[in-house]
Amino acid sequence: MAKPRIFVSSTYYDLKHLRSSLDNFVESLGFDPILSEKGDIAYTPDSPLDESCYREVGTADVFVLIICGRYGSEVSGRDKKPSHKFFERYDSITKSELEAAVKRDIPIYVLIESSVYSEYQTFIRNKGNETIAYAHVDSVNIFHLIEDILARPRNNPVHTFDRFADIESWLREQWSGLFRELLNRMSSQQQIATLSAQVEVLQEVNTTLKRYLEAVMTKISPEESATLINAEQKRLDEIQRMEKFRKNNWIRYLRDMYDIGEDAAAKIFQQAKSFEDFGDLIAKAAPGSGAKKGIAFLLENEPEAKEEFNTVRNLLGEGSFDPA
């Protein structure tokens, strides 16, 4: 039986003992840990080493990211500097591994050392101030990485830790909860399948009754029947249209994440002049929520986000936007 594959992402030299403990913990659960130092990643001679890491993330089932005081090495594909200034922006291998996991939408678990998270709070209160000397991190990019993670609308659970026991306890609870959720989903799917079969039967009965009633109306009152039948058909079409609107993932997302009701959401979709303008309108409706960044992330990374966006626009009688 295939084991779940757990990709462990972090800087290495400062965390090698922690990574070794995490390796043993994952194996004790019967899972397959993927760590670069163990030779679990197959490197190819014709591409940079980090490209092999990103490819390996694509084969993983779960992604665990550990953030401590070091930001890590710069990604390949550009002229690397031997060292970077504290406030200089660049992408690290660890950050790119995370982006590969986000793109695949596998479960992600983020662990941040407590001292680093405390300094992140200081950074948030002093953005743009480059006179502050931070004691626990070697690059401001660590704070930007944490900020990006927290801004994501989903799949971004974060936990702080002081020692390895904190990591072990949290991951054990999270993975137990994930297993239970999968069992519940299997049970729910069986119930839904049964209900779907019953609904299909009722739909056929409803169609038959509709035909009978139309036939009776045509015989009894041929002049009024056509008007009545057309009016009822328009009413049914409107009910179905509104039901599709309510079930659209965008409408659910705006309601659950930003407390934006159906009527307000409909106005925003109608007023939006572009995908970017849509994010601005949501940000105005939910100030201080980080909505603009969250909306932009969804539209950029979720394959069906733009398609479902245009579905809402069409249901409201508005034109679609070019998804390109």
C-alpha positions in Angstrom: 0.0 0.0 0.0 1.3 3.4 -0.9 2.3 5.6 2.0 1.4 9.3 2.2 4.5 11.4 1.2 5.4 14.3 3.5 7.7 17.0 2.1 9.7 18.8 4.7 10.8 22.3 3.7 13.2 24.5 5.7 16.7 25.8 5.7 19.1 23.0 6.5 22.2 24.0 8.5 20.5 25.8 11.3 17.7 23.2 11.6 19.4 19.9 10.8 18.7 18.4 14.2 15.1 19.5 14.1 14.7 18.0 10.6 16.2 14.7 11.8 13.6 14.6 14.6 10.8 15.4 12.2 12.0 12.7 9.9 11.8 10.1 12.7 8.4 11.4 13.8 6.9 11.1 10.3 8.3 7.6 9.9 6.8 6.6 13.2 3.4 7.4 11.9 3.9 5.1 8.9 4.3 8.0 6.4 7.1 8.6 3.9 9.2 11.7 4.8 10.9 13.6 1.9 14.1 15.4 3.0 16.8 16.6 0.6 19.7 15.6 2.9 18.5 11.9 3.0 18.7 11.6 -0.8 14.9 11.4 -1.1 15.0 13.8 -4.0 16.2 12.6 -7.4 18.5 15.3 -8.9 19.0 15.6 -12.7 22.4 16.6 -14.1 20.9 19.0 -16.7 19.0 21.3 -14.4 19.7 23.2 -11.2 19.4 21.4 -7.9 16.5 23.5 -6.6 14.5 22.7 -9.7 14.5 19.0 -8.7 13.2 20.1 -5.3 10.2 21.9 -6.8 9.5 18.8 -9.0 9.6 16.6 -6.0 7.0 18.7 -4.2 4.7 17.8 -7.1 4.9 14.1 -6.0 4.1 14.9 -2.3 0.8 14.5 -0.5 1.5 16.9 2.3 3.8 19.9 2.7 5.4 21.0 6.0 7.2 24.3 6.1 9.4 25.3 9.1 10.3 29.0 9.4 13.1 30.1 11.7 15.7 32.8 11.7 17.4 32.0 8.3 15.7 32.9 5.0 17.8 30.5 2.9 19.6 30.4 -0.4 18.5 32.3 -3.5 16.7 30.4 -6.2 18.6 29.5 -9.4 18.1 31.2 -12.8 19.6 34.6 -11.9 23.0 36.0 -10.9 23.4 35.0 -7.3 25.1 37.3 -4.8 27.5 35.8 -2.2 25.4 37.7 0.4 22.4 40.0 0.6 21.7 43.0 2.7 19.0 42.6 5.4 16.3 44.6 3.6 17.1 43.4 0.0 14.3 41.5 -1.6 14.9 38.1 -3.3 13.2 34.7 -3.5 14.6 31.8 -1.6 14.5 28.1 -2.5 12.2 27.5 0.6 9.8 30.1 -0.6 9.7 28.6 -4.1 9.1 25.1 -2.7 6.1 26.6 -0.8 4.8 28.1 -4.1 5.0 24.7 -5.8 2.9 23.2 -3.0 0.3 26.0 -3.3 0.1 25.5 -7.0 -0.7 21.8 -6.5 -3.1 22.7 -3.7 -1.8 19.9 -1.4 -2.4 20.3 2.4 0.1 22.8 3.8 1.2 23.1 7.5 3.4 26.1 8.5 5.4 26.1 11.7 7.1 29.4 12.8 9.5 29.7 15.7 8.0 31.8 18.4 10.7 34.4 18.6 10.5 34.9 14.8 6.8 35.3 15.0 7.1 37.9 17.8 9.5 39.9 15.7 7.1 39.6 12.8 4.6 41.5 14.9 7.2 44.2 15.4 7.8 44.3 11.7 4.1 44.8 10.9 3.9 47.8 13.2 7.1 49.3 11.7 6.8 48.7 8.0 9.1 50.9 5.9 11.3 51.6 8.9 14.8 50.3 7.9 16.5 51.6 11.1 15.3 48.7 13.3 17.8 46.0 14.0 16.0 42.6 14.3 17.6 40.1 16.6 16.2 36.8 15.4 16.1 36.8 11.6 18.8 37.3 8.9 16.5 38.8 6.2 13.4 41.0 6.1 12.1 38.5 3.4 11.2 36.1 6.3 8.6 38.6 7.4 7.3 39.1 3.9 7.0 35.4 3.5 5.0 35.1 6.7 2.8 38.0 5.6 2.1 36.3 2.3 1.2 33.0 4.0 -1.2 34.7 6.4 -2.9 36.7 3.6 -3.9 33.5 1.8 -7.7 32.8 2.1 -7.3 29.1 2.7 -4.8 26.2 3.2 -2.5 28.2 5.4 -2.7 26.8 9.0 0.1 28.4 11.1 1.4 27.3 14.5 4.3 28.7 16.6 6.7 26.5 18.5 9.6 26.7 21.0 10.7 23.1 20.9 10.2 20.1 18.8 7.6 18.6 21.1 5.3 21.5 20.1 5.7 20.6 16.4 5.1 16.9 17.0 2.0 17.5 19.1 0.4 20.0 16.6 1.1 17.9 13.5 -0.3 14.8 15.2 -3.5 16.6 16.1 -3.8 18.2 12.6 -3.2 14.9 10.7 -5.6 13.0 13.0 -8.2 15.7 12.3 -7.5 15.4 8.6 -8.1 11.7 8.7 -11.3 12.1 10.6 -12.5 14.7 8.0 -11.8 12.3 5.2 -13.8 9.6 6.9 -16.7 12.1 7.4 -16.5 13.1 3.7 -16.7 9.4 2.6 -19.9 9.0 4.8 -21.3 12.2 3.4 -20.7 11.2 -0.2 -22.6 8.0 0.3 -25.5 9.9 1.8 -25.4 12.5 -1.0 -25.3 9.7 -3.6 -28.5 8.3 -2.1 -30.2 11.7 -2.0 -29.1 12.4 -5.6 -30.8 9.2 -6.8 -34.0 10.2 -4.9 -33.9 13.7 -6.3 -33.5 12.4 -9.9 -36.7 10.3 -9.4 -38.5 13.3 -8.0 -37.4 15.4 -11.0 -38.8 12.8 -13.4 -42.1 12.8 -11.5 -42.2 16.6 -11.5 -41.6 16.6 -15.3 -44.4 14.1 -15.8 -46.8 16.1 -13.6 -45.9 19.3 -15.5 -46.7 17.6 -18.8 -50.0 16.4 -17.5 -51.0 19.8 -16.2 -50.0 21.5 -19.4 -52.1 19.0 -21.4 -55.1 19.6 -19.1 -54.8 23.4 -19.2 -54.6 23.3 -23.0 -57.8 21.3 -23.2 -59.8 23.3 -20.6 -58.6 26.9 -21.3 -56.6 27.0 -24.6 -56.5 30.8 -24.6 -55.1 31.3 -21.1 -53.0 28.2 -21.0 -50.1 29.5 -23.1 -49.8 32.7 -21.1 -49.9 30.8 -17.8 -47.4 28.2 -18.9 -45.0 30.8 -20.2 -45.2 32.8 -17.0 -44.6 29.7 -14.8 -41.7 28.7 -17.0 -40.1 32.2 -16.5 -40.6 31.9 -12.8 -39.0 28.5 -12.7 -36.1 29.8 -14.8 -35.6 32.7 -12.3 -35.6 30.3 -9.3 -33.0 28.1 -11.0 -30.9 31.2 -11.9 -30.9 32.4 -8.3 -30.1 28.9 -7.0 -27.0 28.8 -9.2 -26.0 32.2 -8.0 -26.3 31.2 -4.3 -24.3 28.0 -4.8 -21.5 29.7 -6.7 -18.2 29.4 -4.9 -17.5 33.2 -5.1 -20.8 34.0 -3.4 -20.1 31.5 -0.6 -16.5 32.8 -0.3 -17.5 36.4 0.0 -20.2 35.5 2.6 -18.0 33.3 4.7 -14.7 35.3 4.6 -15.9 38.9 4.4 -19.5 38.8 5.7 -20.7 40.2 2.3 -24.4 39.2 1.7 -25.9 38.1 -1.6 -27.4 41.4 -2.5 -24.2 43.3 -1.8 -22.2 40.7 -3.7 -24.5 41.0 -6.7 -24.0 44.8 -6.8 -20.2 44.4 -6.6 -20.1 41.9 -9.5 -22.3 44.3 -11.6 -20.2 47.3 -10.8 -16.8 45.7 -11.3 -15.0 46.9 -14.5 -12.2 44.3 -14.3 -10.8 41.6 -12.1 -8.6 44.1 -10.3 -11.5 46.5 -9.8 -13.4 43.6 -8.3 -10.7 43.3 -5.6 -10.8 47.0 -4.9 -14.6 46.9 -4.4 -14.4 43.9 -2.1 -11.7 45.7 -0.1 -14.0 48.8 0.3 -16.8 46.5 1.4 -14.6 44.7 4.0 -12.0 47.3 5.1 -9.0 46.0 7.1 -9.6 42.4 6.0 -6.7 42.1 3.5 -9.4 41.2 0.9 -7.6 42.8 -2.0 -4.6 40.6 -1.6 -6.7 37.5 -1.0 -8.9 38.1 -4.0 -5.8 38.7 -6.2 -4.3 35.5 -5.0 -7.4 33.5 -5.8 -7.7 34.9 -9.3 -4.1 34.3 -10.0 -3.7 30.8 -8.6 -7.1 29.1 -8.5 -7.7 27.6 -12.0 -11.5 27.9 -11.9 -11.7 31.3 -10.1 -12.0 33.5 -13.2 -14.4 31.0 -14.9 -16.7 31.0 -11.9 -16.4 34.8 -11.7 -17.7 35.1 -15.2 -20.5 32.6 -14.4 -21.8 35.0 -11.8 -21.5 37.9 -14.2 -23.5 36.0 -16.8 -26.2 35.0 -14.2 -26.6 38.7 -13.4 -26.9 39.6 -17.1 -23.5 41.2 -17.3 -20.7 40.5 -19.8 -17.7 38.3 -19.1 -14.1 39.5 -18.6 -11.2 38.1 -20.6 -9.6 35.4 -18.3 -6.2 35.8 -19.9 
